[in-house]
């Protein structure tokens, strides 16, 4: 048995199928984990979602921001954007059963030494703290308050976690960290505007300044010294500009930009092997 983790699919089903064929994937014995972002921007969002739903007994998925966006649109909490490629899903006869399954998926999955999450874990949270806070959002997604959450989850504030946060603000910042984060300060203050590649530092960690200092530098979440989850292997997607490279043995990036014409990546939990499939847009 092998467990293969795939980076962001985003509606690119054909490269995924080629990858699975290349590693002799067997539905009788093997498992797929996904960093989320099953849909949107790519050419085959409906087929991709159906693929994961069909094989759901062999699949573990965490929700990404585009997956949540789909659920918000389907719930009537958000209009579809011009660049969204979700119309086929919303018009499909089997949409309700697939979306019900998608809504039941976690924001964070922890198994042994590995934690799977779409964007990352902020420096000030341990894996345990991240898991407990993910459960808060998941409980809302599976209950009657989910429509209110979908309506409230957009925006960029609050940009920093506090234990005093309550209600939708608390749920929103948890969701930002787990599904949208790239750059942040050492105290977890988010920069949700920057999406490019990080500046190359000679060190693989950044020494942050004091929490109250507005000039505290932003850096990739996994580069901050003192990161509480640094001894745990965190597998994530979301950040195509990294090209799968973090410089950290415990931050494993798998979004290699297939939807932008670059590549899709599989990672084997048991061996650490990476298999890359070129993509064309």
C-alpha positions as CSV (number, residue, x, y, z in Angstrom):
1,X,0.0,0.0,0.0
2,X,1.2,3.5,-0.9
3,X,-0.2,6.9,0.1
4,X,0.3,9.5,-2.6
5,X,-0.4,13.2,-1.9
6,X,-1.3,15.4,-4.8
7,X,-0.9,19.2,-4.9
8,X,-3.6,21.6,-6.1
9,X,-5.7,20.0,-8.9
10,X,-7.9,23.0,-9.8
11,X,-9.9,21.1,-12.4
12,X,-6.9,19.6,-14.2
13,X,-8.1,15.9,-14.1
14,X,-6.1,14.6,-17.1
15,X,-2.6,15.3,-15.6
16,X,-3.7,13.7,-12.3
17,X,-4.8,10.6,-14.1
18,X,-1.4,10.5,-16.0
19,X,0.4,10.8,-12.7
20,X,-1.5,8.0,-11.1
21,X,-0.8,5.8,-14.1
22,X,2.9,6.6,-13.9
23,X,3.2,5.3,-10.3
24,X,1.0,2.2,-11.0
25,X,-1.6,3.5,-8.6
26,X,-4.0,0.8,-7.6
27,X,-7.5,1.5,-6.2
28,X,-7.4,-1.8,-4.5
29,X,-4.5,-1.0,-2.2
30,X,-3.4,2.7,-2.5
31,X,-4.6,6.0,-1.1
32,X,-4.7,9.6,-2.4
33,X,-4.4,12.6,-0.1
34,X,-5.2,16.0,-1.6
35,X,-4.0,19.4,-0.5
36,X,-7.4,20.7,-1.6
37,X,-8.3,23.1,-4.4
38,X,-10.0,20.3,-6.3
39,X,-11.8,22.8,-8.6
40,X,-11.8,26.2,-10.3
41,X,-9.6,27.9,-12.9
42,X,-8.9,24.7,-14.8
43,X,-10.8,23.1,-17.7
44,X,-12.5,20.2,-15.9
45,X,-13.8,21.2,-12.5
46,X,-16.9,19.0,-12.7
47,X,-14.9,15.9,-13.9
48,X,-12.3,16.5,-11.2
49,X,-14.9,16.7,-8.4
50,X,-16.7,13.6,-9.8
51,X,-13.3,11.8,-9.9
52,X,-12.6,12.4,-6.2
53,X,-16.2,11.7,-5.2
54,X,-16.3,8.5,-7.1
55,X,-13.1,7.3,-5.4
56,X,-14.0,8.8,-2.0
57,X,-13.2,5.5,-0.1
58,X,-9.5,5.9,-1.3
59,X,-9.3,9.6,-0.8
60,X,-8.5,12.1,2.0
61,X,-9.1,15.7,1.1
62,X,-8.6,19.0,3.0
63,X,-10.6,22.0,1.9
64,X,-8.9,24.9,0.0
65,X,-10.1,28.4,-0.5
66,X,-11.5,27.6,-4.0
67,X,-13.4,24.6,-2.6
68,X,-14.9,26.9,0.1
69,X,-15.7,29.4,-2.6
70,X,-17.6,26.8,-4.6
71,X,-19.6,25.9,-1.5
72,X,-20.4,29.5,-0.8
73,X,-21.7,30.1,-4.4
74,X,-23.7,26.9,-4.3
75,X,-25.3,28.1,-1.0
76,X,-26.3,31.4,-2.6
77,X,-23.9,33.3,-0.3
78,X,-21.6,34.6,-3.1
79,X,-22.0,35.3,-6.8
80,X,-19.8,33.5,-9.2
81,X,-16.8,35.5,-10.4
82,X,-15.8,36.1,-14.1
83,X,-12.7,33.8,-13.8
84,X,-14.5,31.0,-12.0
85,X,-15.0,27.7,-13.9
86,X,-17.7,26.3,-11.7
87,X,-20.8,26.6,-13.8
88,X,-20.8,22.9,-14.9
89,X,-20.7,21.8,-11.3
90,X,-23.6,24.1,-10.2
91,X,-25.7,22.9,-13.2
92,X,-24.9,19.2,-12.7
93,X,-27.7,16.8,-11.7
94,X,-25.4,15.1,-9.1
95,X,-24.1,18.4,-7.6
96,X,-26.0,18.1,-4.3
97,X,-24.4,14.7,-3.3
98,X,-21.0,15.8,-4.3
99,X,-21.2,19.2,-2.5
100,X,-22.6,17.5,0.6
101,X,-19.5,15.2,0.6
102,X,-17.2,18.2,0.0
103,X,-18.7,20.1,2.9
104,X,-17.9,17.2,5.2
105,X,-14.1,17.3,4.4
106,X,-11.7,18.7,7.1
107,X,-9.5,21.8,6.9
108,X,-6.7,19.9,8.5
109,X,-5.8,16.2,8.6
110,X,-3.2,14.8,11.0
111,X,-1.9,11.3,10.8
112,X,1.3,10.2,12.5
113,X,4.2,12.6,11.7
114,X,2.3,14.2,8.8
115,X,-0.2,17.1,8.8
116,X,-2.1,17.9,5.6
117,X,-3.5,21.4,5.2
118,X,-4.1,23.6,2.2
119,X,-2.1,26.7,3.0
120,X,-0.1,26.2,6.2
121,X,0.1,26.6,10.0
122,X,1.0,30.0,11.4
123,X,4.2,30.3,13.4
124,X,2.5,30.8,16.7
125,X,0.3,27.7,16.6
126,X,1.3,24.1,17.4
127,X,-0.1,21.3,15.2
128,X,-2.5,20.5,18.1
129,X,-3.7,24.1,18.3
130,X,-4.2,24.3,14.6
131,X,-6.1,21.0,14.6
132,X,-8.4,22.2,17.4
133,X,-9.2,25.5,15.7
134,X,-9.8,23.7,12.4
135,X,-12.4,21.6,14.1
136,X,-14.3,24.9,15.1
137,X,-14.7,25.8,11.5
138,X,-15.6,22.3,10.4
139,X,-18.4,22.2,13.0
140,X,-19.9,25.3,11.5
141,X,-19.6,24.0,7.9
142,X,-21.6,20.9,8.9
143,X,-24.3,22.8,10.8
144,X,-27.1,25.2,10.2
145,X,-24.8,28.3,10.6
146,X,-22.8,27.5,7.5
147,X,-24.7,30.0,5.3
148,X,-23.8,32.8,7.7
149,X,-20.2,31.7,7.7
150,X,-20.0,31.7,3.9
151,X,-21.4,35.2,3.8
152,X,-18.8,36.3,6.4
153,X,-15.7,34.5,5.3
154,X,-14.6,36.9,2.6
155,X,-12.2,39.9,3.2
156,X,-8.8,40.3,4.8
157,X,-9.6,41.2,8.4
158,X,-8.8,40.4,11.1
159,X,-5.3,39.9,10.0
160,X,-3.9,38.5,13.3
161,X,-5.1,35.8,15.7
162,X,-6.1,36.5,19.2
163,X,-7.5,34.1,21.8
164,X,-10.1,36.8,22.5
165,X,-11.7,36.6,19.1
166,X,-15.2,35.3,19.0
167,X,-17.9,34.5,16.5
168,X,-17.3,35.0,12.7
169,X,-14.1,37.0,13.2
170,X,-12.6,34.1,15.0
171,X,-13.7,31.6,12.4
172,X,-12.6,33.9,9.6
173,X,-9.0,34.3,10.7
174,X,-8.7,30.5,11.4
175,X,-9.9,30.0,7.8
176,X,-7.4,32.6,6.5
177,X,-4.5,30.8,8.1
178,X,-5.4,27.3,7.0
179,X,-6.6,28.1,3.4
180,X,-5.1,31.5,2.3
181,X,-1.8,32.2,4.2
182,X,1.5,32.6,2.4
183,X,3.4,35.5,4.1
184,X,3.1,36.4,7.7
185,X,5.1,37.9,10.6
186,X,6.6,35.8,13.3
187,X,3.6,36.6,15.5
188,X,1.2,35.5,12.7
189,X,0.1,38.9,11.3
190,X,-1.0,38.1,7.7
191,X,-0.1,39.6,4.4
192,X,-2.9,38.3,2.2
193,X,-1.9,40.5,-0.8
194,X,1.5,39.1,-1.7
195,X,1.4,35.9,-3.9
196,X,4.7,35.8,-5.6
197,X,7.9,33.9,-4.7
198,X,9.7,34.8,-1.5
199,X,13.0,36.7,-1.5
200,X,15.9,34.3,-1.3
201,X,17.5,34.5,2.2
202,X,20.9,33.0,3.0
203,X,19.2,31.5,6.2
204,X,16.1,29.4,6.0
205,X,14.5,31.1,9.0
206,X,13.6,34.8,9.7
207,X,14.1,36.4,13.0
208,X,11.0,38.5,13.6
209,X,10.8,41.7,15.7
210,X,8.5,42.4,18.6
211,X,4.8,41.7,18.3
212,X,3.9,45.4,18.7
213,X,6.3,46.7,16.0
214,X,4.4,47.6,12.9
215,X,7.6,47.2,10.8
216,X,7.9,43.6,11.7
217,X,9.0,41.8,8.5
218,X,6.7,39.4,6.6
219,X,8.2,36.1,5.4
220,X,6.9,32.7,4.3
221,X,5.1,31.2,7.3
222,X,7.5,28.2,7.3
223,X,10.7,30.4,7.5
224,X,10.1,31.9,10.9
225,X,12.4,30.8,13.7
226,X,10.6,29.5,16.7
227,X,7.8,28.1,14.6
228,X,5.8,25.9,17.0
229,X,5.0,23.2,14.3
230,X,8.6,23.1,13.0
231,X,9.2,19.5,14.2
232,X,6.1,18.2,12.4
233,X,5.9,17.5,8.7
234,X,3.4,19.9,7.2
235,X,2.2,19.1,3.7
236,X,0.5,22.0,1.9
237,X,-0.4,23.4,-1.5
238,X,-1.8,26.8,-2.4
239,X,1.5,28.6,-3.2
240,X,2.4,27.8,-6.9
241,X,5.1,30.4,-7.0
242,X,7.2,28.3,-4.6
243,X,7.6,25.7,-7.3
244,X,7.5,23.0,-4.6
245,X,10.7,24.3,-2.9
246,X,10.7,25.6,0.7
247,X,14.2,24.9,1.9
248,X,12.7,23.1,4.9
249,X,12.5,19.4,5.5
250,X,9.3,19.8,7.5
251,X,7.4,22.1,5.2
252,X,6.5,20.1,2.1
253,X,5.0,22.2,-0.7
254,X,3.1,20.4,-3.5
255,X,1.4,23.1,-5.6
256,X,3.5,23.4,-8.7
257,X,1.1,25.4,-10.8
258,X,-0.5,22.8,-13.1
259,X,-3.4,25.1,-13.8
260,X,-0.9,27.8,-15.0
261,X,0.7,25.4,-17.4
262,X,3.6,24.3,-15.2
263,X,3.3,20.8,-13.5
264,X,1.4,18.7,-11.1
265,X,3.2,16.9,-8.3
266,X,2.7,13.6,-6.3
267,X,4.5,12.9,-3.1
268,X,4.7,9.5,-1.5
269,X,4.4,9.5,2.3
270,X,6.1,6.2,2.8
271,X,9.3,7.0,0.7
272,X,9.4,10.8,0.2
273,X,9.5,10.2,-3.6
274,X,8.2,13.1,-5.7
275,X,6.7,12.4,-9.2
276,X,6.1,15.4,-11.4
277,X,3.8,15.6,-14.5
278,X,4.2,18.5,-16.9
279,X,0.9,20.3,-17.7
280,X,-0.3,22.5,-20.6
281,X,-3.0,25.0,-20.2
